């Protein structure tokens, strides 16, 4: 770990809650969402799916999780799981080929679909929809609806057995598919036709996350690296269908990247990652090294990772079923200390600039009338103390001389009137000019 991250002037994450018995088996995925005015955390593990309510206490930066509802249970392990952006729809696929669906609205609706063994391996939910896409080892990508046994659409996909993860873009136009060999294929969501291919990793791609309202996305891999790629900034040697170069490479993990989440409140400028060696790092998208290392108590791979909607807390879940909550520096928080706002002080240069270039506004005239009326008496007393023969002229570097030059009869030159009288020595008679000479 980089010792520079432990310096006193760098904000550090703080462990505020620990839960060991919420799940009996390993965590597959976690998603923190808002349910009205409440922060909810949806967890999917190898034994069940649960809805947790989070209670935040700003006085001591603590947060408690309370199990509100057990959404569904199953016996077989879960291969893949996904949750909609609003948290109302959860889909999990088991290794036995069963699709478990949970729809949360006014009540909890459960559905279980059995398409067949290995006919639903990976899953990705379309944004703002109850439609989802699964990969089938029979060689197809299938579009499914909630509680439907028959696919809406299915398209042939040659590399279906090489799929390691799937993720839809935020606008739902593209479907990103990660492969076991390190490649990433971007497909048109409406046709499942290839849009672009990214050959940027050398090993299995485990996680893909799109940045908030952006055309860029992150990919985490078994090669210990996280890479940023773009949908538009693309092309190598004129080839607009494939690339071998990433926009940015993030390197700090010492094992496979198993978790990846983007802080939506930061508008996509901050994200967190976790690894199989229990590491958690927080990153800024413009920096290739972490801005924070999160000290945790996990001893297994961390697969569940999510920011709270307020961005002040981070949740993590490991293969042991352990769930931890951390207090992290928030993004865009209001300062807890009230700030005193002082009026602007106008500099001398600004005052002269206004006098020479701008006519006085109604506000300045009103302020002058109100602010200086009470000082007239003081000005009169001050003027009485000044000697009557004293001449005072205000200095203005932009103004013309207020005392016009006058011709002196004795020396025939132009001089300015001054406050002191100046005596000049007369020219000797022998040096005077005689025109008759």
N, C-alpha and C positions, 0 to 999 in steps of 0.2 A: 504494500500500500504506500502511496506517496505521502511522505511526512508533511509536505507543504499543505495537504488538505486538513491537517490537524492544528494549524495555527489558530491563535485566538481571534484574529480578525476575520476569519472565514466562518460563516454560519455553518452549524453542524445540525444533523438530524438527531432527534431525541426519541427514544423508545418510550411510548406512553401507555401501551396496552399489549397484553399477551393472552392468547386464547389457545389452549391445547386440546380441548374436548368438543369443539364445535363439530368437527368431522373426525370419524374414526379412520379414514383412509386419506390418501394424498389428494391435494388440491390440483384441479386441472385448469381452472380459470376463475378470475375475480373481476367484477365490474361495479364501480361506484357510480350511482345515478341519483337524481333528485326525484322524490315522490312528494309532490306538493312542496311543503316547507321542510320536509324531512330528508336527510341523507340516508340512502339505502345502499347496502352492499349485497350483491348477488354472488353467491359462491356455487361452483360446480365441482364436486369431488368424485372420487371413484365409488362412493357409497350413496350420495344423494345430492340434491340441489336445495339450497336454503336462502331465505330472505332475511337479512339482518338489518336492524335499524341502528344508526349511529347517533350518539348523543355527544355533542361537542361542548366543552367547557373552556371558554376563552381565558378565564382568570388564571388557571394553572396549565393551560394548553393541553389538557387531557381529553381523551375521547373513549367512550365505552360502546361496546357492541352488544346488542341484545337480539337474540334469536326470535324473530317475529313469526316465521312460518317455515315449515319444511315443505318445500314445493313438490318434490318427487323423490322417490327412492328406486334403486335398482340393484341387481345382484352382480352383474358383469361390470368389468372395468370400462371406463369411458375412453374412447379414442380421440374424439374432438368435440369441442363445444364452442358456442358463440352466443352473444347477447346483443339485442338491438340497441340503438343509441339512446332510446328513451327508457330502456330497462323493462319494457312490457312483454318482451318475447324472448324466450330462451330455448335453444335447440342443442341437444347433446346426442351424439352417436356412440353406441356401445360397440365393443369388439365382437359382439354376437350379431351385429347388423341391425339392431333395433334403433329406431329414431324416437327419442323422447322429446316432446314438445310441451312447453309451459307458456300459457298466455295469461298475463296479468292485466286486468282492467278493473271492472267493478268487482269481479270475483276471479278465482283461479280456475282456469280450464286446462285440463291435461289431455294429452293425446299420445298414443303410442302406435307407431307405424312399423311394420315388419316387411321391408322390401326384399329381404333375402340376405344370406350370408355374404359379407363384403360388398354389398350393393349400396352401402352408405358408409363411407369411411371418413372423409373430411367434410366439413360443413362451413358455410359462410352465409350470413343473413344479409339480405338486401336492405339498404337504408330506408327507414320510414315505411316498412312493409312487413307483412307476415310471410313473405316468400323467401325461400332459401335455396341454395345450390349445394348439391352433394356430388361426390366423386364415387363412381362404381367401378369395381375391378372388371366388370364385363366390358369396359371400354367406353363409358359414356360419362358426360356431365349432365346432371339432371336438375331441372327446376321443379321445386315442390311448393305446395301451399300448405297452410295449417290444416291438420286433420284430413289430409288427402292421401289416399293410397296410390293414386295414379299420378305420375309426373305430368306437369304442365307442358314441359318440353324437354327433350334430351338430344344432345349432339355428340357425335363421335369425337373422341379425344385420344390420340394415339399414345401419349405419354401418361395415361391416367395412373398407371402403377408406379410412376416416378414422383407422384405428387406428395409433398410433405406438409404443406399448409396452403390455405386459401384466405383471401381477404378482398372485400369490395371497397372501392373508393367511396369517399363521403357523398359524392353526387350520384353514385350508383351507375356510372357510365362504364366503368372498367372493373374487371375481375383479375386480381393479381394471384398467380399460382406459383408457389415455390417448389423446387424440385430437390430430389435427393442428391443430385450431382452438383448442386450449387447454382443452377440456372433459375431465372425468374421469367415467366411468360406473362405478358399483359394482354388480356383478351377483351374484345368488345363485349359488354354484358348482354347486349340484345341479340348477338349472333354467335358468340363464343368463337369468333374468328381472331386470329393472331393480330395484335396491334404492334407490339414491339417485344423484343427479347433482350434480357439483361444477363450477360455472362460475367458476373462480377464476383462470385464466390467459388470456392473450390470444394466445398463440402455441403452437407445437408442444410437447407434453409429452414429454420424452425419458426421464425416469427416475421410477419410483415405488418407494418403500421403506417397508415397515411397521415401526413401532417394535417392540422386543422385548416380546412378551406384552402388547400394548397395543392399544387400538382406534383409535389415531391412526396416520397415515401421512404421509410426506413426498413432495412432487412437485417435480421439477426441470424447468425450462422454457427455451425459447429467449428468453424475456423477461428472462433473467439472474437470475431470482428462484427461491427455494426457499420453498415454503409448506407449513404443517402443517394437516392436516384431520382430522376425527374421524368415526367411524362413528355415534356416538351423540349427541354434542353438535351438534345439527343443527336447521335450520328457519329460514326467513325469512318473516315475515308469515303464520305459520301453515302454510306449505307444507312438509310433511315429506318431499318427494321431491327437492327441489333447493335449492341454496344458491349464493350469489355471494360469500360472505365466508369467508375462511380464519381459522383460530385464531391463527396467527402467521406473519409474513413475515420471511424471512432475506435480507438484501441485502448483497452485497459483490462479487459477480462482475461483470466487465465484458464478458462474452460468454455464449454459450449454456452452460447447465449440462449437462455430458455424463457425469458420474459422480456416484454417490451411494451411500454405504455407512453402515451403522449398526454401532457397536461393541457387540456382544452382551454382553461382559463388564461393560460399564457399565450393563446393564439398560435400554438404550435412552435414556440421558441424554446420550450423545455420538455425533456422527456427523461424517462428512467428505464434502466435495464437491469436484468438479473441473470444469474448464471447457474450452472450445475454445481459449482463450488460454493454456493451460498453468498456470492457477492451481489451487492446492489450499488449502482452508481446513478447519479443524477447528472444530466448533461445539458449544455446549451448547444443549439444546433450549429452555431457559428464556431464552436471550439471543438477540437478533436481530442481533448482530454477532459475527464470529468470535472465538474465544478464542485462535486460533493461525493463523498463515500459514506454510505449508510452502514453504521455498525449494527449488526443484528445477531440474533440467537439461533438462526437456522443452521442445521447441520446436514441438510439434504438439498437437492435441487429446488430452486424457487421458480414455479411455473405460473403462479398467480401474482399479478402486479397491477396496481391501479392507483391513480391519484383521486382524491376526493374532489367533488365539484367546486369546492372553495379553494383548492390547491394548497391548503394548509396541512394536509395529512396525506400520508402514503400508506397503502395496505399491501401486505405481501403474504402469500400462502405457499407452503412447501410440500414436498412429497410425504412428509411425516404427518400432515394434517395441521401443523402449527400455523396460526394466523397471528401476525404482528402488525401493530399500528405505530407509525412514527409521526412526530411533529416536524414539519419541514418549513423553511421560510416561504411564506405565501407570495403570490404574484399579484401586484396591484392592490395590496392591502392599504387601508387607511391607517395613518399613524395613530397609535393609541394615546400619544401625548398631544394635547391641543396646541395648535400653533398660533402665535400672535402675529397678526398681519399689521405691518406698519405702513403708513402712507409713503408714497414715493417722494424722494427728496430731489427737487429740480436743481441741476447743476448750473453753474454760472454760464457755461457755454450755451446750454439750452435756453437760458433766459435771454441772452443776447440774440440768439438765433430767432427766437419768437419775435423780439422787438423789431428786427430788421426785415424779416421775411413773411410774417404772418400778422394779419390784423387781429386785435384782441377779440376773443369770443365772448358770447353772452355769459358763459360760466365764469371766465376770468374777470369780466367787469363786475359781476355780482360779488365774487370773492374779494375783489379789491375794495368794493364799497363796504362790505361787511367786515373785512379783516383789518382795514386801516382806519376806519372811522374812529375807533377807540384810541388810536395812537396820535390823533391830531394835537392833543394837549401836550403830550410828551415832545412832539416835534417843535412846538412853539417854544417850550422851555429850553430845548436844546439850541434853537436858533438865537435866543437871547444871550446865551453864554458866548457865542462867537463874536469876535471883534467886528465892528461895523466896516472897517476898511479891508477886511479879508475877502479875497475873491476865490471862489471855489468852482472848479469846473470838473464835472464827472468824466471819467475816462471811458471812452468807447472806441474800441479798435476799428469799428466799421463806420464811424460817423465822421463827417467833415469838421474841420476846425470851427469852433463856435465864435472865436474872436477873429474877425477879418484882418488881414495884414494891413498895416498903415505905413505911409512913407514918412521917414524922419528927415526933417529939413537939414539937420546938421551933418549927417553922414551919408545921406542919399541912398539908403538901403531899406529893405523891408524887414521889419521886426514885429514880434508879437508882444502885446501888452502882458506884463508880468505883475506879480504882487509886490515886487521890490523895485525901487527906483534905481536905474543904472546911470552912472555919470561917465561921459566919454571925454577924453582929452582932446583939446582943440589942435588943429594942424598948425605947425609953426609957419610964420609968414614966408620964410625963405623957401618953403616947399610948396607954396601955393602956385597954381597954374595961372600964368598971365597970358591971355590970348593976344595982347598987343606985342609981346616979345618976339 
